[in-house]
Amino acid sequence: MTEPQNIEFKRAVTQPLLIDSRQVGELLNLSTRTVWRLLSAGKLPRPVRIGRSVRWSRSDLETWIANGCPETAPVEVIQSEQGK
């Protein structure tokens, strides 16, 4: 394995694929409350639900950051569209 691939492999092994709101806050240097406010305002990528748990894909967040943190649809709009 070459060095860049080895670093990527180690990163994948040591960092979870899905992270909770506290970890999102740590990644973005924000409070947990601010993470939820940004999500409600459509300024964060949508999380996934696993039972009652809410998690964000680390790779989606990293891509979102790399793309300049573009706005997304507010969560309330997404939820109302699912009911149609």
PDB file of N, CA, C and O in Angstrom:
ATOM      1  N   MET A   1       0.853  -1.172   0.000  1.00  0.00           N
ATOM      2  CA  MET A   1       0.000   0.000   0.000  1.00  0.00           C
ATOM      3  C   MET A   1       0.900   1.236   0.000  1.00  0.00           C
ATOM      4  O   MET A   1       1.849   1.312   0.780  1.00  0.00           O
ATOM      5  N   THR A   2       0.610   2.189  -0.857  1.00  0.00           N
ATOM      6  CA  THR A   2       1.399   3.412  -0.885  1.00  0.00           C
ATOM      7  C   THR A   2       1.047   4.280   0.312  1.00  0.00           C
ATOM      8  O   THR A   2       0.027   4.062   0.965  1.00  0.00           O
ATOM      9  N   GLU A   3       1.892   5.265   0.599  1.00  0.00           N
ATOM     10  CA  GLU A   3       1.698   6.104   1.784  1.00  0.00           C
ATOM     11  C   GLU A   3       0.357   6.826   1.820  1.00  0.00           C
ATOM     12  O   GLU A   3      -0.313   6.762   2.851  1.00  0.00           O
ATOM     13  N   PRO A   4      -0.094   7.530   0.732  1.00  0.00           N
ATOM     14  CA  PRO A   4      -1.412   8.192   0.802  1.00  0.00           C
ATOM     15  C   PRO A   4      -2.555   7.213   1.036  1.00  0.00           C
ATOM     16  O   PRO A   4      -3.482   7.513   1.789  1.00  0.00           O
ATOM     17  N   GLN A   5      -2.500   6.054   0.405  1.00  0.00           N
ATOM     18  CA  GLN A   5      -3.548   5.056   0.612  1.00  0.00           C
ATOM     19  C   GLN A   5      -3.532   4.546   2.050  1.00  0.00           C
ATOM     20  O   GLN A   5      -4.583   4.313   2.646  1.00  0.00           O
ATOM     21  N   ASN A   6      -2.331   4.374   2.601  1.00  0.00           N
ATOM     22  CA  ASN A   6      -2.189   3.896   3.966  1.00  0.00           C
ATOM     23  C   ASN A   6      -2.769   4.916   4.950  1.00  0.00           C
ATOM     24  O   ASN A   6      -3.439   4.530   5.907  1.00  0.00           O
ATOM     25  N   ILE A   7      -2.522   6.200   4.730  1.00  0.00           N
ATOM     26  CA  ILE A   7      -3.076   7.247   5.587  1.00  0.00           C
ATOM     27  C   ILE A   7      -4.600   7.225   5.502  1.00  0.00           C
ATOM     28  O   ILE A   7      -5.278   7.314   6.525  1.00  0.00           O
ATOM     29  N   GLU A   8      -5.142   7.107   4.290  1.00  0.00           N
ATOM     30  CA  GLU A   8      -6.597   7.072   4.105  1.00  0.00           C
ATOM     31  C   GLU A   8      -7.192   5.843   4.794  1.00  0.00           C
ATOM     32  O   GLU A   8      -8.260   5.934   5.399  1.00  0.00           O
ATOM     33  N   PHE A   9      -6.525   4.716   4.712  1.00  0.00           N
ATOM     34  CA  PHE A   9      -6.999   3.501   5.370  1.00  0.00           C
ATOM     35  C   PHE A   9      -7.014   3.681   6.881  1.00  0.00           C
ATOM     36  O   PHE A   9      -7.997   3.330   7.534  1.00  0.00           O
ATOM     37  N   LYS A  10      -5.932   4.225   7.449  1.00  0.00           N
ATOM     38  CA  LYS A  10      -5.865   4.456   8.892  1.00  0.00           C
ATOM     39  C   LYS A  10      -6.961   5.410   9.335  1.00  0.00           C
ATOM     40  O   LYS A  10      -7.570   5.209  10.386  1.00  0.00           O
ATOM     41  N   ARG A  11      -7.220   6.446   8.543  1.00  0.00           N
ATOM     42  CA  ARG A  11      -8.259   7.414   8.862  1.00  0.00           C
ATOM     43  C   ARG A  11      -9.625   6.731   8.879  1.00  0.00           C
ATOM     44  O   ARG A  11     -10.432   6.976   9.776  1.00  0.00           O
ATOM     45  N   ALA A  12      -9.884   5.875   7.893  1.00  0.00           N
ATOM     46  CA  ALA A  12     -11.167   5.173   7.802  1.00  0.00           C
ATOM     47  C   ALA A  12     -11.360   4.230   8.990  1.00  0.00           C
ATOM     48  O   ALA A  12     -12.479   4.052   9.470  1.00  0.00           O
ATOM     49  N   VAL A  13     -10.284   3.637   9.453  1.00  0.00           N
ATOM     50  CA  VAL A  13     -10.373   2.700  10.567  1.00  0.00           C
ATOM     51  C   VAL A  13     -10.579   3.439  11.884  1.00  0.00           C
ATOM     52  O   VAL A  13     -11.317   2.957  12.743  1.00  0.00           O
ATOM     53  N   THR A  14      -9.943   4.605  12.066  1.00  0.00           N
ATOM     54  CA  THR A  14      -9.983   5.295  13.347  1.00  0.00           C
ATOM     55  C   THR A  14     -11.148   6.271  13.481  1.00  0.00           C
ATOM     56  O   THR A  14     -11.519   6.609  14.606  1.00  0.00           O
ATOM     57  N   GLN A  15     -11.739   6.738  12.385  1.00  0.00           N
ATOM     58  CA  GLN A  15     -12.832   7.691  12.445  1.00  0.00           C
ATOM     59  C   GLN A  15     -14.133   7.030  12.002  1.00  0.00           C
ATOM     60  O   GLN A  15     -14.165   6.330  10.990  1.00  0.00           O
ATOM     61  N   PRO A  16     -15.206   7.254  12.760  1.00  0.00           N
ATOM     62  CA  PRO A  16     -16.485   6.636  12.393  1.00  0.00           C
ATOM     63  C   PRO A  16     -17.044   7.230  11.100  1.00  0.00           C
ATOM     64  O   PRO A  16     -16.786   8.389  10.775  1.00  0.00           O
ATOM     65  N   LEU A  17     -17.805   6.430  10.376  1.00  0.00           N
ATOM     66  CA  LEU A  17     -18.441   6.898   9.144  1.00  0.00           C
ATOM     67  C   LEU A  17     -19.603   7.825   9.439  1.00  0.00           C
ATOM     68  O   LEU A  17     -19.847   8.776   8.697  1.00  0.00           O
ATOM     69  N   LEU A  18     -20.323   7.553  10.520  1.00  0.00           N
ATOM     70  CA  LEU A  18     -21.457   8.374  10.923  1.00  0.00           C
ATOM     71  C   LEU A  18     -21.147   9.016  12.266  1.00  0.00           C
ATOM     72  O   LEU A  18     -20.631   8.366  13.175  1.00  0.00           O
ATOM     73  N   ILE A  19     -21.474  10.318  12.379  1.00  0.00           N
ATOM     74  CA  ILE A  19     -21.180  11.033  13.618  1.00  0.00           C
ATOM     75  C   ILE A  19     -22.435  11.718  14.148  1.00  0.00           C
ATOM     76  O   ILE A  19     -23.334  12.065  13.381  1.00  0.00           O
ATOM     77  N   ASP A  20     -22.488  11.911  15.462  1.00  0.00           N
ATOM     78  CA  ASP A  20     -23.656  12.535  16.088  1.00  0.00           C
ATOM     79  C   ASP A  20     -23.495  14.053  16.129  1.00  0.00           C
ATOM     80  O   ASP A  20     -22.479  14.591  15.686  1.00  0.00           O
ATOM     81  N   SER A  21     -24.506  14.738  16.664  1.00  0.00           N
ATOM     82  CA  SER A  21     -24.516  16.201  16.655  1.00  0.00           C
ATOM     83  C   SER A  21     -23.355  16.785  17.467  1.00  0.00           C
ATOM     84  O   SER A  21     -22.830  17.842  17.119  1.00  0.00           O
ATOM     85  N   ARG A  22     -22.959  16.118  18.525  1.00  0.00           N
ATOM     86  CA  ARG A  22     -21.829  16.591  19.319  1.00  0.00           C
ATOM     87  C   ARG A  22     -20.543  16.559  18.501  1.00  0.00           C
ATOM     88  O   ARG A  22     -19.749  17.499  18.534  1.00  0.00           O
ATOM     89  N   GLN A  23     -20.348  15.460  17.762  1.00  0.00           N
ATOM     90  CA  GLN A  23     -19.158  15.321  16.934  1.00  0.00           C
ATOM     91  C   GLN A  23     -19.186  16.284  15.751  1.00  0.00           C
ATOM     92  O   GLN A  23     -18.140  16.784  15.339  1.00  0.00           O
ATOM     93  N   VAL A  24     -20.380  16.552  15.195  1.00  0.00           N
ATOM     94  CA  VAL A  24     -20.510  17.552  14.128  1.00  0.00           C
ATOM     95  C   VAL A  24     -20.093  18.909  14.670  1.00  0.00           C
ATOM     96  O   VAL A  24     -19.370  19.656  14.010  1.00  0.00           O
ATOM     97  N   GLY A  25     -20.555  19.227  15.885  1.00  0.00           N
ATOM     98  CA  GLY A  25     -20.173  20.476  16.522  1.00  0.00           C
ATOM     99  C   GLY A  25     -18.669  20.582  16.703  1.00  0.00           C
ATOM    100  O   GLY A  25     -18.083  21.637  16.461  1.00  0.00           O
ATOM    101  N   GLU A  26     -18.045  19.498  17.127  1.00  0.00           N
ATOM    102  CA  GLU A  26     -16.588  19.491  17.293  1.00  0.00           C
ATOM    103  C   GLU A  26     -15.890  19.681  15.950  1.00  0.00           C
ATOM    104  O   GLU A  26     -14.914  20.426  15.853  1.00  0.00           O
ATOM    105  N   LEU A  27     -16.388  19.011  14.921  1.00  0.00           N
ATOM    106  CA  LEU A  27     -15.799  19.128  13.583  1.00  0.00           C
ATOM    107  C   LEU A  27     -15.879  20.562  13.067  1.00  0.00           C
ATOM    108  O   LEU A  27     -14.942  21.054  12.437  1.00  0.00           O
ATOM    109  N   LEU A  28     -17.003  21.233  13.338  1.00  0.00           N
ATOM    110  CA  LEU A  28     -17.226  22.591  12.833  1.00  0.00           C
ATOM    111  C   LEU A  28     -16.882  23.675  13.861  1.00  0.00           C
ATOM    112  O   LEU A  28     -17.006  24.866  13.574  1.00  0.00           O
ATOM    113  N   ASN A  29     -16.452  23.261  15.054  1.00  0.00           N
ATOM    114  CA  ASN A  29     -16.149  24.190  16.140  1.00  0.00           C
ATOM    115  C   ASN A  29     -17.375  25.018  16.516  1.00  0.00           C
ATOM    116  O   ASN A  29     -17.302  26.239  16.656  1.00  0.00           O
ATOM    117  N   LEU A  30     -18.509  24.321  16.677  1.00  0.00           N
ATOM    118  CA  LEU A  30     -19.782  24.942  17.027  1.00  0.00           C
ATOM    119  C   LEU A  30     -20.401  24.194  18.197  1.00  0.00           C
ATOM    120  O   LEU A  30     -20.022  23.060  18.490  1.00  0.00           O
ATOM    121  N   SER A  31     -21.353  24.831  18.861  1.00  0.00           N
ATOM    122  CA  SER A  31     -22.086  24.145  19.918  1.00  0.00           C
ATOM    123  C   SER A  31     -23.097  23.182  19.287  1.00  0.00           C
ATOM    124  O   SER A  31     -23.454  23.318  18.116  1.00  0.00           O
ATOM    125  N   THR A  32     -23.542  22.227  20.067  1.00  0.00           N
ATOM    126  CA  THR A  32     -24.564  21.283  19.599  1.00  0.00           C
ATOM    127  C   THR A  32     -25.837  22.034  19.234  1.00  0.00           C
ATOM    128  O   THR A  32     -26.478  21.722  18.230  1.00  0.00           O
ATOM    129  N   ARG A  33     -26.205  23.018  20.040  1.00  0.00           N
ATOM    130  CA  ARG A  33     -27.419  23.807  19.769  1.00  0.00           C
ATOM    131  C   ARG A  33     -27.315  24.507  18.421  1.00  0.00           C
ATOM    132  O   ARG A  33     -28.293  24.551  17.674  1.00  0.00           O
ATOM    133  N   THR A  34     -26.147  25.053  18.099  1.00  0.00           N
ATOM    134  CA  THR A  34     -25.952  25.729  16.812  1.00  0.00           C
ATOM    135  C   THR A  34     -26.040  24.742  15.657  1.00  0.00           C
ATOM    136  O   THR A  34     -26.538  25.090  14.587  1.00  0.00           O
ATOM    137  N   VAL A  35     -25.569  23.527  15.856  1.00  0.00           N
ATOM    138  CA  VAL A  35     -25.686  22.486  14.819  1.00  0.00           C
ATOM    139  C   VAL A  35     -27.153  22.274  14.491  1.00  0.00           C
ATOM    140  O   VAL A  35     -27.520  22.230  13.316  1.00  0.00           O
ATOM    141  N   TRP A  36     -28.014  22.139  15.519  1.00  0.00           N
ATOM    142  CA  TRP A  36     -29.445  21.916  15.286  1.00  0.00           C
ATOM    143  C   TRP A  36     -30.101  23.135  14.642  1.00  0.00           C
ATOM    144  O   TRP A  36     -30.980  22.985  13.793  1.00  0.00           O
ATOM    145  N   ARG A  37     -29.688  24.327  15.031  1.00  0.00           N
ATOM    146  CA  ARG A  37     -30.244  25.539  14.413  1.00  0.00           C
ATOM    147  C   ARG A  37     -29.868  25.622  12.942  1.00  0.00           C
ATOM    148  O   ARG A  37     -30.704  25.956  12.103  1.00  0.00           O
ATOM    149  N   LEU A  38     -28.609  25.320  12.626  1.00  0.00           N
ATOM    150  CA  LEU A  38     -28.181  25.351  11.223  1.00  0.00           C
ATOM    151  C   LEU A  38     -28.918  24.298  10.400  1.00  0.00           C
ATOM    152  O   LEU A  38     -29.276  24.547   9.249  1.00  0.00           O
ATOM    153  N   LEU A  39     -29.142  23.139  10.980  1.00  0.00           N
ATOM    154  CA  LEU A  39     -29.896  22.100  10.280  1.00  0.00           C
ATOM    155  C   LEU A  39     -31.308  22.577   9.987  1.00  0.00           C
ATOM    156  O   LEU A  39     -31.794  22.423   8.867  1.00  0.00           O
ATOM    157  N   SER A  40     -31.969  23.152  10.975  1.00  0.00           N
ATOM    158  CA  SER A  40     -33.335  23.647  10.789  1.00  0.00           C
ATOM    159  C   SER A  40     -33.411  24.750   9.746  1.00  0.00           C
ATOM    160  O   SER A  40     -34.416  24.886   9.048  1.00  0.00           O
ATOM    161  N   ALA A  41     -32.348  25.537   9.642  1.00  0.00           N
ATOM    162  CA  ALA A  41     -32.314  26.635   8.680  1.00  0.00           C
ATOM    163  C   ALA A  41     -31.883  26.183   7.287  1.00  0.00           C
ATOM    164  O   ALA A  41     -31.842  26.993   6.362  1.00  0.00           O
ATOM    165  N   GLY A  42     -31.564  24.903   7.127  1.00  0.00           N
ATOM    166  CA  GLY A  42     -31.146  24.398   5.818  1.00  0.00           C
ATOM    167  C   GLY A  42     -29.714  24.740   5.474  1.00  0.00           C
ATOM    168  O   GLY A  42     -29.369  24.871   4.300  1.00  0.00           O
ATOM    169  N   LYS A  43     -28.875  24.886   6.489  1.00  0.00           N
ATOM    170  CA  LYS A  43     -27.487  25.267   6.238  1.00  0.00           C
ATOM    171  C   LYS A  43     -26.509  24.127   6.509  1.00  0.00           C
ATOM    172  O   LYS A  43     -25.295  24.323   6.456  1.00  0.00           O
ATOM    173  N   LEU A  44     -27.030  22.953   6.795  1.00  0.00           N
ATOM    174  CA  LEU A  44     -26.205  21.761   6.980  1.00  0.00           C
ATOM    175  C   LEU A  44     -26.767  20.637   6.121  1.00  0.00           C
ATOM    176  O   LEU A  44     -27.962  20.624   5.826  1.00  0.00           O
ATOM    177  N   PRO A  45     -25.917  19.689   5.715  1.00  0.00           N
ATOM    178  CA  PRO A  45     -26.441  18.520   4.999  1.00  0.00           C
ATOM    179  C   PRO A  45     -27.408  17.744   5.888  1.00  0.00           C
ATOM    180  O   PRO A  45     -27.293  17.766   7.113  1.00  0.00           O
ATOM    181  N   ARG A  46     -28.347  17.069   5.266  1.00  0.00           N
ATOM    182  CA  ARG A  46     -29.329  16.271   6.014  1.00  0.00           C
ATOM    183  C   ARG A  46     -28.669  15.092   6.701  1.00  0.00           C
ATOM    184  O   ARG A  46     -27.816  14.425   6.114  1.00  0.00           O
ATOM    185  N   PRO A  47     -29.052  14.835   7.919  1.00  0.00           N
ATOM    186  CA  PRO A  47     -28.554  13.640   8.603  1.00  0.00           C
ATOM    187  C   PRO A  47     -29.378  12.417   8.207  1.00  0.00           C
ATOM    188  O   PRO A  47     -30.387  12.524   7.510  1.00  0.00           O
ATOM    189  N   VAL A  48     -28.930  11.269   8.662  1.00  0.00           N
ATOM    190  CA  VAL A  48     -29.695  10.033   8.482  1.00  0.00           C
ATOM    191  C   VAL A  48     -30.240   9.617   9.844  1.00  0.00           C
ATOM    192  O   VAL A  48     -29.638   9.909  10.878  1.00  0.00           O
ATOM    193  N   ARG A  49     -31.374   8.940   9.838  1.00  0.00           N
ATOM    194  CA  ARG A  49     -31.961   8.445  11.077  1.00  0.00           C
ATOM    195  C   ARG A  49     -31.777   6.934  11.120  1.00  0.00           C
ATOM    196  O   ARG A  49     -32.023   6.223  10.146  1.00  0.00           O
ATOM    197  N   ILE A  50     -31.340   6.477  12.271  1.00  0.00           N
ATOM    198  CA  ILE A  50     -31.205   5.049  12.534  1.00  0.00           C
ATOM    199  C   ILE A  50     -31.982   4.813  13.824  1.00  0.00           C
ATOM    200  O   ILE A  50     -31.474   5.043  14.921  1.00  0.00           O
ATOM    201  N   GLY A  51     -33.215   4.354  13.674  1.00  0.00           N
ATOM    202  CA  GLY A  51     -34.093   4.265  14.831  1.00  0.00           C
ATOM    203  C   GLY A  51     -34.367   5.668  15.352  1.00  0.00           C
ATOM    204  O   GLY A  51     -34.847   6.525  14.610  1.00  0.00           O
ATOM    205  N   ARG A  52     -34.070   5.902  16.602  1.00  0.00           N
ATOM    206  CA  ARG A  52     -34.250   7.232  17.182  1.00  0.00           C
ATOM    207  C   ARG A  52     -32.982   8.085  17.077  1.00  0.00           C
ATOM    208  O   ARG A  52     -33.004   9.276  17.390  1.00  0.00           O
ATOM    209  N   SER A  53     -31.900   7.484  16.645  1.00  0.00           N
ATOM    210  CA  SER A  53     -30.624   8.196  16.549  1.00  0.00           C
ATOM    211  C   SER A  53     -30.548   9.010  15.269  1.00  0.00           C
ATOM    212  O   SER A  53     -31.072   8.605  14.231  1.00  0.00           O
ATOM    213  N   VAL A  54     -29.891  10.161  15.350  1.00  0.00           N
ATOM    214  CA  VAL A  54     -29.659  11.024  14.193  1.00  0.00           C
ATOM    215  C   VAL A  54     -28.151  11.110  14.009  1.00  0.00           C
ATOM    216  O   VAL A  54     -27.423  11.466  14.936  1.00  0.00           O
ATOM    217  N   ARG A  55     -27.692  10.787  12.822  1.00  0.00           N
ATOM    218  CA  ARG A  55     -26.258  10.796  12.525  1.00  0.00           C
ATOM    219  C   ARG A  55     -26.012  11.466  11.181  1.00  0.00           C
ATOM    220  O   ARG A  55     -26.865  11.443  10.294  1.00  0.00           O
ATOM    221  N   TRP A  56     -24.827  12.065  11.044  1.00  0.00           N
ATOM    222  CA  TRP A  56     -24.397  12.670   9.787  1.00  0.00           C
ATOM    223  C   TRP A  56     -23.280  11.818   9.209  1.00  0.00           C
ATOM    224  O   TRP A  56     -22.472  11.251   9.945  1.00  0.00           O
ATOM    225  N   SER A  57     -23.242  11.734   7.903  1.00  0.00           N
ATOM    226  CA  SER A  57     -22.153  11.059   7.225  1.00  0.00           C
ATOM    227  C   SER A  57     -20.929  11.973   7.273  1.00  0.00           C
ATOM    228  O   SER A  57     -20.978  13.114   6.815  1.00  0.00           O
ATOM    229  N   ARG A  58     -19.838  11.462   7.829  1.00  0.00           N
ATOM    230  CA  ARG A  58     -18.613  12.255   7.910  1.00  0.00           C
ATOM    231  C   ARG A  58     -18.147  12.665   6.516  1.00  0.00           C
ATOM    232  O   ARG A  58     -17.724  13.804   6.318  1.00  0.00           O
ATOM    233  N   SER A  59     -18.219  11.756   5.554  1.00  0.00           N
ATOM    234  CA  SER A  59     -17.758  12.078   4.197  1.00  0.00           C
ATOM    235  C   SER A  59     -18.661  13.135   3.545  1.00  0.00           C
ATOM    236  O   SER A  59     -18.168  13.994   2.814  1.00  0.00           O
ATOM    237  N   ASP A  60     -19.985  13.081   3.803  1.00  0.00           N
ATOM    238  CA  ASP A  60     -20.880  14.122   3.279  1.00  0.00           C
ATOM    239  C   ASP A  60     -20.524  15.483   3.857  1.00  0.00           C
ATOM    240  O   ASP A  60     -20.518  16.485   3.142  1.00  0.00           O
ATOM    241  N   LEU A  61     -20.226  15.520   5.160  1.00  0.00           N
ATOM    242  CA  LEU A  61     -19.850  16.785   5.787  1.00  0.00           C
ATOM    243  C   LEU A  61     -18.521  17.305   5.234  1.00  0.00           C
ATOM    244  O   LEU A  61     -18.371  18.503   4.993  1.00  0.00           O
ATOM    245  N   GLU A  62     -17.566  16.410   5.035  1.00  0.00           N
ATOM    246  CA  GLU A  62     -16.270  16.824   4.492  1.00  0.00           C
ATOM    247  C   GLU A  62     -16.425  17.354   3.071  1.00  0.00           C
ATOM    248  O   GLU A  62     -15.780  18.336   2.704  1.00  0.00           O
ATOM    249  N   THR A  63     -17.270  16.716   2.272  1.00  0.00           N
ATOM    250  CA  THR A  63     -17.537  17.189   0.908  1.00  0.00           C
ATOM    251  C   THR A  63     -18.244  18.531   0.944  1.00  0.00           C
ATOM    252  O   THR A  63     -17.913  19.427   0.168  1.00  0.00           O
ATOM    253  N   TRP A  64     -19.220  18.681   1.843  1.00  0.00           N
ATOM    254  CA  TRP A  64     -19.955  19.931   2.001  1.00  0.00           C
ATOM    255  C   TRP A  64     -19.005  21.068   2.361  1.00  0.00           C
ATOM    256  O   TRP A  64     -19.120  22.168   1.820  1.00  0.00           O
ATOM    257  N   ILE A  65     -18.074  20.813   3.264  1.00  0.00           N
ATOM    258  CA  ILE A  65     -17.087  21.820   3.649  1.00  0.00           C
ATOM    259  C   ILE A  65     -16.190  22.159   2.471  1.00  0.00           C
ATOM    260  O   ILE A  65     -15.917  23.333   2.219  1.00  0.00           O
ATOM    261  N   ALA A  66     -15.729  21.147   1.745  1.00  0.00           N
ATOM    262  CA  ALA A  66     -14.851  21.360   0.589  1.00  0.00           C
ATOM    263  C   ALA A  66     -15.548  22.174  -0.506  1.00  0.00           C
ATOM    264  O   ALA A  66     -14.893  22.892  -1.262  1.00  0.00           O
ATOM    265  N   ASN A  67     -16.875  22.057  -0.587  1.00  0.00           N
ATOM    266  CA  ASN A  67     -17.647  22.800  -1.588  1.00  0.00           C
ATOM    267  C   ASN A  67     -18.062  24.188  -1.112  1.00  0.00           C
ATOM    268  O   ASN A  67     -18.846  24.859  -1.783  1.00  0.00           O
ATOM    269  N   GLY A  68     -17.552  24.624   0.027  1.00  0.00           N
ATOM    270  CA  GLY A  68     -17.854  25.965   0.508  1.00  0.00           C
ATOM    271  C   GLY A  68     -19.107  26.072   1.348  1.00  0.00           C
ATOM    272  O   GLY A  68     -19.655  27.165   1.489  1.00  0.00           O
ATOM    273  N   CYS A  69     -19.582  24.966   1.916  1.00  0.00           N
ATOM    274  CA  CYS A  69     -20.752  24.950   2.810  1.00  0.00           C
ATOM    275  C   CYS A  69     -22.013  25.520   2.159  1.00  0.00           C
ATOM    276  O   CYS A  69     -22.621  26.435   2.714  1.00  0.00           O
ATOM    277  N   PRO A  70     -22.425  24.999   0.985  1.00  0.00           N
ATOM    278  CA  PRO A  70     -23.640  25.520   0.347  1.00  0.00           C
ATOM    279  C   PRO A  70     -24.882  25.197   1.171  1.00  0.00           C
ATOM    280  O   PRO A  70     -24.920  24.194   1.884  1.00  0.00           O
ATOM    281  N   GLU A  71     -25.892  26.052   1.068  1.00  0.00           N
ATOM    282  CA  GLU A  71     -27.146  25.824   1.790  1.00  0.00           C
ATOM    283  C   GLU A  71     -27.897  24.646   1.187  1.00  0.00           C
ATOM    284  O   GLU A  71     -27.738  24.325   0.009  1.00  0.00           O
ATOM    285  N   THR A  72     -28.713  24.013   2.009  1.00  0.00           N
ATOM    286  CA  THR A  72     -29.546  22.893   1.575  1.00  0.00           C
ATOM    287  C   THR A  72     -30.987  23.249   1.893  1.00  0.00           C
ATOM    288  O   THR A  72     -31.250  24.322   2.435  1.00  0.00           O
ATOM    289  N   ALA A  73     -31.919  22.376   1.567  1.00  0.00           N
ATOM    290  CA  ALA A  73     -33.330  22.625   1.873  1.00  0.00           C
ATOM    291  C   ALA A  73     -33.547  22.503   3.376  1.00  0.00           C
ATOM    292  O   ALA A  73     -33.004  21.590   3.997  1.00  0.00           O
ATOM    293  N   PRO A  74     -34.325  23.396   3.973  1.00  0.00           N
ATOM    294  CA  PRO A  74     -34.623  23.275   5.404  1.00  0.00           C
ATOM    295  C   PRO A  74     -35.285  21.938   5.717  1.00  0.00           C
ATOM    296  O   PRO A  74     -36.003  21.386   4.884  1.00  0.00           O
ATOM    297  N   VAL A  75     -35.046  21.427   6.901  1.00  0.00           N
ATOM    298  CA  VAL A  75     -35.558  20.111   7.297  1.00  0.00           C
ATOM    299  C   VAL A  75     -37.077  20.073   7.258  1.00  0.00           C
ATOM    300  O   VAL A  75     -37.644  19.065   6.835  1.00  0.00           O
ATOM    301  N   GLU A  76     -37.762  21.136   7.685  1.00  0.00           N
ATOM    302  CA  GLU A  76     -39.227  21.140   7.689  1.00  0.00           C
ATOM    303  C   GLU A  76     -39.778  20.971   6.276  1.00  0.00           C
ATOM    304  O   GLU A  76     -40.774  20.273   6.085  1.00  0.00           O
ATOM    305  N   VAL A  77     -39.153  21.594   5.293  1.00  0.00           N
ATOM    306  CA  VAL A  77     -39.600  21.476   3.906  1.00  0.00           C
ATOM    307  C   VAL A  77     -39.417  20.040   3.437  1.00  0.00           C
ATOM    308  O   VAL A  77     -40.299  19.489   2.778  1.00  0.00           O
ATOM    309  N   ILE A  78     -38.314  19.443   3.757  1.00  0.00           N
ATOM    310  CA  ILE A  78     -38.049  18.064   3.348  1.00  0.00           C
ATOM    311  C   ILE A  78     -39.074  17.126   3.983  1.00  0.00           C
ATOM    312  O   ILE A  78     -39.602  16.243   3.307  1.00  0.00           O
ATOM    313  N   GLN A  79     -39.360  17.305   5.265  1.00  0.00           N
ATOM    314  CA  GLN A  79     -40.314  16.433   5.945  1.00  0.00           C
ATOM    315  C   GLN A  79     -41.714  16.580   5.355  1.00  0.00           C
ATOM    316  O   GLN A  79     -42.433  15.588   5.230  1.00  0.00           O
ATOM    317  N   SER A  80     -42.115  17.805   4.988  1.00  0.00           N
ATOM    318  CA  SER A  80     -43.452  17.999   4.440  1.00  0.00           C
ATOM    319  C   SER A  80     -43.547  17.406   3.040  1.00  0.00           C
ATOM    320  O   SER A  80     -44.613  16.930   2.650  1.00  0.00           O
ATOM    321  N   GLU A  81     -42.468  17.424   2.282  1.00  0.00           N
ATOM    322  CA  GLU A  81     -42.478  16.837   0.944  1.00  0.00           C
ATOM    323  C   GLU A  81     -42.584  15.321   1.008  1.00  0.00           C
ATOM    324  O   GLU A  81     -43.157  14.707   0.108  1.00  0.00           O
ATOM    325  N   GLN A  82     -42.040  14.703   2.061  1.00  0.00           N
ATOM    326  CA  GLN A  82     -42.124  13.261   2.191  1.00  0.00           C
ATOM    327  C   GLN A  82     -43.549  12.796   2.462  1.00  0.00           C
ATOM    328  O   GLN A  82     -43.914  11.670   2.126  1.00  0.00           O
ATOM    329  N   GLY A  83     -44.355  13.667   3.071  1.00  0.00           N
ATOM    330  CA  GLY A  83     -45.733  13.311   3.377  1.00  0.00           C
ATOM    331  C   GLY A  83     -46.650  13.368   2.184  1.00  0.00           C
ATOM    332  O   GLY A  83     -47.786  12.900   2.262  1.00  0.00           O
ATOM    333  N   LYS A  84     -46.188  13.935   1.068  1.00  0.00           N
ATOM    334  CA  LYS A  84     -47.030  14.053  -0.144  1.00  0.00           C
ATOM    335  C   LYS A  84     -47.210  12.730  -0.827  1.00  0.00           C
ATOM    336  O   LYS A  84     -47.885  12.652  -1.854  1.00  0.00           O
TER     337      LYS A  84
END
